[in-house]
Amino acid sequence: MIAGMVIAWTIYYAVSKYMVDVTNSPYAAGFLLRAAALVFLTVQLAVTGGFKDLFRQGRATVILVIIGVFGFLLDLFANLGYAAGGSLGTGTALLKTDVLMVNLLTVAIYRKRLYATDWIGSILMLFGVLLVLGLDFSALTFRPTDLFFLASAACVTANAFIIKTAQDKHNRKADTISYYNNFVVLLLFALFAVSRGDLAALKPSETPGFWWLAALGGLAQTGIYFFYYRNLKRHEVWVVKLWLLLMPVLSCIVGVLFLKEEPTVWKLVGIGVVLIGAGIILLRGKLHPEEKPKKEDA
């Protein structure tokens, strides 16, 4: 389930970036990918018999809509940060702070105990990812509009906890949450794309395989919903967010194996650092074995 989540998200980001480039509009690209995902999600629910449950949510509909709104805001704030002249390096670094935000909220709100090794593993994975992404730390700058990136990271963090709340406290199914999330985000992207005239400006005939790429992106988005939400149900939020840091590592490996990209020394070092951090997290159970209660005398 973890591997499926990482692979689906990696494919989605690659297709999404390409679609934004060819459409010249993050709103039009977002609309197309979510529209394609809606088709796959509808088929999935029709096959599994879960479609009828969509209309039986009662008061839980509110939290399902909120999840969709936050899903849209996390994209919107990131786009506003870049549109305001934010640098790619600064944006990347600030967007990745959601990992640390999740750790802090896990301790502050859920009263979960995170050991020093958990923090060390988290920070190592985060630092390694930034190396893999080729971030130049000496060139980092900060401007007030970069707060949009932090807002996006905050939305990602909040949404993960809201999704888990919908699952654990309201007993909402992962596929139901997925459908509502995708539908709300689709409507909001459509609103922005239409009001800006982005959809009317599309020229799909100029891009070979345009609709196939949109379908692939929609399928990857469906995969994200399927794996990510089920992982949130099974694991703590902070653990799931850490494993998502493997996406840039997988992208780097794919680029070297299939796209003839040249691996730099720092990228290789970054992959090593990420794997060391992941190893520390995996050894959590052995490093901090839970104390078993003593058996009472018969």
Phi, psi and omega per residue, in radians:
M1 nan -0.688 3.104
I2 -1.141 -0.795 -3.131
A3 -1.087 -0.751 3.125
G4 -1.062 -0.693 3.124
M5 -1.108 -0.823 -3.104
V6 -1.119 -0.771 -3.125
I7 -1.137 -0.800 -3.133
A8 -1.071 -0.737 -3.112
W9 -1.221 -0.623 3.111
T10 -1.108 -0.789 3.122
I11 -1.114 -0.730 -3.114
Y12 -1.089 -0.794 -3.120
Y13 -1.107 -0.669 3.134
A14 -1.130 -0.826 3.141
V15 -1.178 -0.713 -3.122
S16 -1.068 -0.791 3.124
K17 -1.049 -0.729 -3.141
Y18 -1.153 -0.736 -3.125
M19 -1.157 -0.647 3.076
V20 -1.105 -0.686 -3.139
D21 -1.149 -0.784 -3.055
V22 -1.363 -0.460 3.115
T23 -1.598 -0.306 -3.093
N24 1.032 0.523 -3.135
S25 -2.745 2.018 3.086
P26 -1.146 -0.450 -3.128
Y27 -1.312 -0.769 3.106
A28 -1.143 -0.727 3.125
A29 -1.113 -0.762 3.119
G30 -1.080 -0.693 3.113
F31 -1.115 -0.808 -3.103
L32 -1.098 -0.762 -3.106
L33 -1.202 -0.704 3.126
R34 -1.243 -0.560 3.094
A35 -1.147 -0.732 3.097
A36 -1.145 -0.690 3.119
A37 -1.111 -0.614 3.128
L38 -1.048 -0.677 3.115
V39 -1.099 -0.845 -3.117
F40 -1.152 -0.685 3.131
L41 -1.154 -0.652 3.113
T42 -1.129 -0.775 3.105
V43 -1.082 -0.757 -3.135
Q44 -1.034 -0.822 -3.129
L45 -1.210 -0.593 3.113
A46 -1.139 -0.688 -3.128
V47 -1.243 -0.727 -3.082
T48 -1.475 -0.140 3.128
G49 1.385 0.301 -3.109
G50 -1.649 0.004 -3.069
F51 -1.127 -0.633 -3.099
K52 -1.172 -0.428 -3.129
D53 -1.219 -0.330 -3.106
L54 -1.054 -0.500 -3.046
F55 -1.778 0.315 -3.130
R56 -2.214 0.649 -3.045
Q57 -1.611 -0.333 3.097
G58 1.008 -2.337 -3.114
R59 -1.170 -0.376 3.135
A60 -1.160 -0.248 3.112
T61 -1.004 -0.590 -3.116
V62 -1.064 -0.855 -3.110
I63 -1.193 -0.533 3.101
L64 -1.179 -0.685 3.091
V65 -1.186 -0.694 3.119
I66 -1.049 -0.701 3.099
I67 -1.037 -0.746 3.118
G68 -1.133 -0.712 3.129
V69 -1.093 -0.784 3.107
F70 -1.139 -0.612 3.089
G71 -1.079 -0.620 3.092
F72 -1.311 -0.727 -3.082
L73 -1.111 -0.619 -3.130
L74 -1.120 -0.613 3.051
D75 -1.269 -0.756 -3.087
L76 -1.075 -0.830 -3.099
F77 -1.128 -0.680 3.111
A78 -1.114 -0.741 3.125
N79 -1.141 -0.671 3.110
L80 -1.138 -0.633 3.111
G81 -1.094 -0.766 3.117
Y82 -1.250 -0.657 -3.133
A83 -1.145 -0.489 -3.138
A84 -1.442 0.118 3.096
G85 1.678 0.222 3.121
G86 -1.162 2.504 -3.126
S87 -1.350 2.671 -3.136
L88 -1.102 -0.708 -3.111
G89 -1.124 -0.851 3.135
T90 -1.109 -0.753 3.130
G91 -1.062 -0.762 3.141
T92 -1.071 -0.813 -3.114
A93 -1.092 -0.781 -3.095
L94 -1.242 -0.616 3.124
L95 -1.158 -0.514 -3.134
K96 -1.366 -0.137 3.137
T97 -1.206 -0.116 3.104
D98 -1.052 -0.473 3.119
V99 -1.102 -0.797 3.135
L100 -1.236 -0.628 3.091
M101 -1.058 -0.745 3.133
V102 -1.095 -0.748 3.119
N103 -1.044 -0.791 -3.116
L104 -1.115 -0.748 3.137
L105 -1.195 -0.591 3.101
T106 -1.046 -0.692 3.133
V107 -1.351 -0.784 -3.010
A108 -1.291 -0.727 -3.031
I109 -1.676 -0.830 -3.054
Y110 -1.585 -0.070 3.101
R111 0.991 0.536 3.085
K112 -1.418 2.522 -3.137
R113 -1.575 2.108 3.030
L114 -1.911 2.179 -3.121
Y115 -1.381 2.924 3.108
A116 -1.021 -0.640 3.133
T117 -1.159 -0.541 3.085
D118 -1.126 -0.762 3.120
W119 -1.174 -0.730 3.132
I120 -1.086 -0.806 3.116
G121 -1.074 -0.728 -3.140
S122 -1.103 -0.824 -3.106
I123 -1.165 -0.672 3.103
L124 -1.102 -0.769 3.137
M125 -1.116 -0.728 3.128
L126 -1.119 -0.792 3.131
F127 -1.117 -0.718 3.123
G128 -1.107 -0.687 3.111
V129 -1.085 -0.737 3.129
L130 -1.099 -0.606 3.073
L131 -1.192 -0.741 3.126
V132 -1.071 -0.645 3.140
L133 -1.315 -0.054 3.091
G134 1.294 0.512 -3.105
L135 -1.219 2.268 3.095
D136 -1.652 1.765 -3.051
F137 -1.132 -0.504 -3.117
S138 -1.257 -0.349 -3.085
A139 -1.718 0.048 -3.110
L140 -1.199 2.331 3.075
T141 -2.286 2.823 3.128
F142 -2.321 2.331 3.081
R143 -2.292 2.776 -3.079
P144 -0.940 -0.626 -3.112
T145 -1.214 -0.239 3.085
D146 -1.195 -0.202 3.057
L147 -1.088 -0.372 3.058
F148 -1.053 -0.656 3.140
F149 -1.148 -0.718 3.092
L150 -1.142 -0.631 3.095
A151 -1.120 -0.688 3.098
S152 -1.114 -0.780 3.118
A153 -1.084 -0.664 3.120
A154 -1.140 -0.667 3.119
C155 -1.164 -0.706 3.090
V156 -1.056 -0.784 -3.116
T157 -1.117 -0.870 -3.115
A158 -1.069 -0.712 -3.088
N159 -1.121 -0.657 3.137
A160 -1.068 -0.754 3.138
F161 -1.241 -0.617 3.113
I162 -1.154 -0.711 3.104
I163 -1.067 -0.785 -3.138
K164 -1.132 -0.630 3.076
T165 -1.120 -0.739 3.111
A166 -1.067 -0.592 -3.133
Q167 -1.364 -0.825 -3.002
D168 -1.434 -0.733 -3.055
K169 -1.643 -0.541 -3.109
H170 -1.839 -0.037 3.091
N171 0.969 0.642 3.085
R172 -1.442 2.447 3.137
K173 -1.310 2.611 -3.115
A174 -1.019 -0.726 -3.087
D175 -1.220 -0.556 3.086
T176 -1.188 -0.778 3.098
I177 -1.061 -0.729 -3.140
S178 -1.030 -0.807 -3.063
Y179 -1.135 -0.795 3.127
Y180 -1.118 -0.771 3.133
N181 -1.007 -0.899 -3.100
N182 -1.102 -0.702 -3.090
F183 -1.168 -0.742 3.134
V184 -1.143 -0.791 3.124
V185 -1.088 -0.695 3.104
L186 -1.040 -0.807 -3.139
L187 -1.083 -0.741 -3.111
L188 -1.206 -0.710 3.067
F189 -1.108 -0.699 3.126
A190 -1.086 -0.735 -3.139
L191 -1.038 -0.815 -3.131
F192 -1.229 -0.733 -3.092
A193 -1.139 -0.725 -3.141
V194 -1.212 -0.763 -3.106
S195 -1.128 -0.493 3.128
R196 -1.572 -0.167 -3.105
G197 1.348 0.309 -3.086
D198 -1.216 -0.635 -3.127
L199 -1.200 -0.661 3.133
A200 -1.172 -0.431 -3.095
A201 -1.531 -0.022 -3.110
L202 -1.165 2.485 3.086
K203 -2.308 1.273 -3.061
P204 -1.087 -0.476 -3.116
S205 -1.154 -0.321 -3.127
E206 -1.470 -0.132 -3.136
T207 -2.086 1.951 3.126
P208 -1.017 2.328 3.096
G209 1.208 0.426 -3.066
F210 -0.968 -0.886 -3.067
W211 -1.252 -0.542 3.063
W212 -1.159 -0.652 3.100
L213 -1.174 -0.707 3.092
A214 -1.077 -0.693 3.119
A215 -1.151 -0.716 3.119
L216 -1.090 -0.750 3.107
G217 -1.099 -0.699 3.098
G218 -1.135 -0.670 3.102
L219 -1.159 -0.717 3.108
A220 -1.126 -0.699 3.097
Q221 -1.089 -0.696 3.080
T222 -1.090 -0.702 3.090
G223 -1.099 -0.667 3.098
I224 -1.055 -0.862 3.134
Y225 -1.004 -0.793 -3.059
F226 -1.106 -0.899 -3.050
F227 -1.403 -0.772 -3.054
Y228 -1.078 -0.831 -3.092
Y229 -1.185 -0.633 3.109
R230 -1.235 -0.588 3.064
N231 -1.195 -0.643 3.082
L232 -1.122 -0.560 3.107
K233 -1.210 -0.639 -3.035
R234 -1.549 -0.525 -3.000
H235 -2.157 2.907 3.004
E236 -1.159 2.623 -3.108
V237 -1.034 -0.735 -3.068
W238 -1.121 -0.561 3.124
V239 -1.216 -0.775 3.138
V240 -1.077 -0.772 -3.133
K241 -1.105 -0.617 3.119
L242 -1.128 -0.750 -3.121
W243 -1.160 -0.449 3.093
L244 -1.179 -0.307 3.087
L245 -1.194 -0.189 3.108
L246 -1.348 -0.183 -3.121
M247 -1.010 -0.889 3.134
P248 -1.072 -0.573 3.109
V249 -1.128 -0.812 3.118
L250 -1.101 -0.715 3.125
S251 -1.079 -0.707 3.125
C252 -1.116 -0.758 3.139
I253 -1.120 -0.753 3.104
V254 -1.078 -0.715 3.131
G255 -1.086 -0.676 3.140
V256 -1.256 -0.734 -3.054
L257 -1.346 -0.626 -2.987
F258 -2.059 -0.381 -3.071
L259 -1.923 0.144 3.073
K260 1.022 0.583 3.064
E261 -1.395 2.544 -3.123
E262 -1.563 2.115 3.104
P263 -1.305 2.278 3.100
T264 -1.558 2.870 -3.141
V265 -1.068 -0.743 -3.100
W266 -1.174 -0.579 3.088
K267 -1.164 -0.707 3.101
L268 -1.146 -0.699 3.070
V269 -1.085 -0.736 3.136
G270 -1.062 -0.739 3.105
I271 -1.068 -0.735 3.106
G272 -1.083 -0.745 3.140
V273 -1.124 -0.735 3.113
V274 -1.057 -0.778 -3.115
L275 -1.170 -0.618 3.078
I276 -1.126 -0.793 3.104
G277 -1.065 -0.732 3.119
A278 -1.118 -0.665 3.115
G279 -1.087 -0.699 3.111
I280 -1.100 -0.721 3.124
I281 -1.151 -0.717 3.142
L282 -1.122 -0.518 -3.123
L283 -1.517 0.157 -3.081
R284 -0.935 -0.783 -3.100
G285 -1.107 -0.608 -3.140
K286 -1.423 -0.592 -3.140
L287 -1.276 -0.545 -3.103
H288 -2.344 1.229 -3.136
P289 -1.117 2.401 3.133
E290 -1.197 2.408 3.122
E291 -1.309 2.154 -3.124
K292 -1.517 2.367 3.130
P293 -1.100 2.467 -3.140
K294 -1.249 2.453 3.137
K295 -1.296 2.434 3.122
E296 -1.323 2.576 3.125
D297 -1.136 2.429 -3.128
A298 -1.217 nan nan
